[in-house]
């Protein structure tokens, strides 16, 4: 089992999860974070830290479709982050918005941190 970041993170990027991760397996894109599933040690400490409830174990049905996206962007173009950065000023405006992937996902890397 591993944990994955889902659509709920898009345009929010609160990054509370990054601070508690003991193995630094988070990677930052322009509009969301991802977890490298091969680096994740399945400890689960990140899941309750996410205000957007965007982190799920890959055993949940909703998480299955996010596993490959997390893997793809964590091993390629996005930088590893080890510290909590600035969340977007308008993060709360997007917190519970449906359909964020189609509207706002970006494959561009984030700023790193």
Buried (B, 14 or more C-beta within 10 A) or exposed (E): EBBBBBBBBBBBBBBBBBEEBEEEBBBBBBBBBBBBBEBBEEEEEBBEBBBBEBBBBBEEEEBEEBBEBBBEBBBEEBBBBEEBBEBEEEBEEBBEBEEBBEEBBEEEBBEEB
